[in-house]
Amino acid sequence: MQPEIPLKPKGFSAAEVTKATELVDYQDGSIVSREITKKPTGNVTVFAFDEGQGLSEHTAPFDALVYALDGEAEITISGKPYRLKSGELILMPAEQAHAVKALKRFKMILTMIRS
């Protein structure tokens, strides 16, 4: 009997080194996303925003961590703007209105923690 093979994370192979910035490409005038993994306890998604693109203000029932991979964006949380650049991160608290706007082309990893 062969051992059971675990499922690969959605988006790339398990136990393989991958460059996060290469998981999504920029597209003119668009936002591109790629789900890496989705579990009942949370999910991880990589986004690429063309300059000027964004996600309108909304709330989520869970905390969400944004890690900037490339470029620069304005993250607004409860009406307060924060500038986020490559290599920086910010936690968007559950139930607080937040929005994202790319000031330059911007790539990020969004980690949603469900608890």
C-alpha positions as CSV (number, residue, x, y, z in Angstrom):
1,M,0.0,0.0,0.0
2,Q,1.4,3.4,-1.0
3,P,1.5,6.2,1.5
4,E,-1.1,9.0,1.2
5,I,0.3,12.0,-0.6
6,P,-0.6,15.3,1.0
7,L,-2.5,17.9,-1.1
8,K,-0.3,20.7,-2.5
9,P,-1.0,24.3,-1.5
10,K,-3.1,26.0,-4.1
11,G,-0.9,28.1,-6.3
12,F,2.5,26.5,-6.1
13,S,4.1,23.2,-5.0
14,A,4.6,22.3,-1.4
15,A,8.1,22.1,0.0
16,E,9.4,24.1,-2.9
17,V,11.1,27.5,-2.7
18,T,9.1,30.1,-4.6
19,K,9.6,33.9,-5.1
20,A,6.4,35.5,-3.8
21,T,6.8,38.5,-6.2
22,E,6.6,36.0,-9.2
23,L,3.3,34.4,-8.2
24,V,1.3,37.2,-9.8
25,D,2.1,39.6,-12.6
26,Y,0.9,43.1,-13.0
27,Q,-1.8,43.8,-15.6
28,D,-2.5,47.3,-16.8
29,G,-5.6,48.9,-15.1
30,S,-6.3,45.8,-13.1
31,I,-5.9,43.9,-9.8
32,V,-4.7,40.3,-10.1
33,S,-4.9,37.9,-7.2
34,R,-3.8,34.3,-6.7
35,E,-4.9,32.2,-3.8
36,I,-2.0,30.3,-2.2
37,T,-3.9,28.3,0.4
38,K,-7.4,28.3,1.9
39,K,-8.2,26.4,5.1
40,P,-11.0,26.7,7.6
41,T,-8.6,28.5,9.9
42,G,-7.4,31.1,7.3
43,N,-6.2,31.8,3.9
44,V,-3.2,33.4,2.1
45,T,-3.6,35.3,-1.2
46,V,-1.1,37.3,-3.3
47,F,-2.2,40.4,-5.0
48,A,-0.8,42.7,-7.8
49,F,-2.4,46.1,-8.2
50,D,-1.7,48.4,-11.1
51,E,-1.0,52.0,-10.1
52,G,-4.2,53.7,-9.0
53,Q,-6.1,50.5,-8.5
54,G,-7.5,49.5,-5.1
55,L,-10.0,47.7,-3.0
56,S,-12.8,50.0,-1.8
57,E,-13.6,50.4,1.9
58,H,-15.0,47.3,3.5
59,T,-14.9,45.3,6.8
60,A,-14.0,41.7,7.5
61,P,-14.9,39.6,10.5
62,F,-11.3,38.5,11.0
63,D,-7.9,40.1,11.4
64,A,-5.9,40.4,8.1
65,L,-2.2,40.9,7.8
66,V,-0.9,42.7,4.7
67,Y,2.8,42.3,3.8
68,A,4.1,44.5,1.0
69,L,6.2,42.7,-1.5
70,D,6.8,45.4,-4.1
71,G,5.8,49.0,-4.7
72,E,3.8,51.4,-2.5
73,A,0.2,51.6,-1.3
74,E,-2.0,53.6,1.0
75,I,-3.9,51.4,3.5
76,T,-6.7,53.1,5.2
77,I,-8.0,51.7,8.5
78,S,-10.9,53.3,10.3
79,G,-10.4,56.5,8.2
80,K,-6.7,56.8,9.0
81,P,-4.2,56.4,6.1
82,Y,-1.0,54.5,6.4
83,R,1.7,54.3,3.7
84,L,3.0,50.8,3.1
85,K,6.2,50.1,1.1
86,S,8.0,47.0,0.1
87,G,9.2,45.0,3.0
88,E,6.7,46.5,5.5
89,L,3.5,45.0,6.9
90,I,0.3,46.2,8.7
91,L,-2.4,44.4,10.6
92,M,-5.9,45.3,9.7
93,P,-8.1,44.6,12.7
94,A,-11.4,42.6,12.5
95,E,-14.5,44.7,12.1
96,Q,-12.7,47.9,11.3
97,A,-13.3,49.5,7.9
98,H,-10.3,49.3,5.6
99,A,-9.3,50.0,2.0
100,V,-6.2,49.6,-0.2
101,K,-5.0,52.0,-3.0
102,A,-1.9,51.4,-5.0
103,L,0.2,54.7,-5.1
104,K,2.6,52.9,-7.4
105,R,2.3,49.4,-8.8
106,F,2.0,47.3,-5.6
107,K,2.2,43.6,-4.7
108,M,1.1,42.2,-1.4
109,I,0.5,39.0,0.5
110,L,-2.8,39.0,2.5
111,T,-3.1,36.5,5.3
112,M,-6.5,36.2,6.8
113,I,-6.7,34.6,10.3
114,R,-10.1,33.1,11.1
115,S,-10.7,32.6,14.8
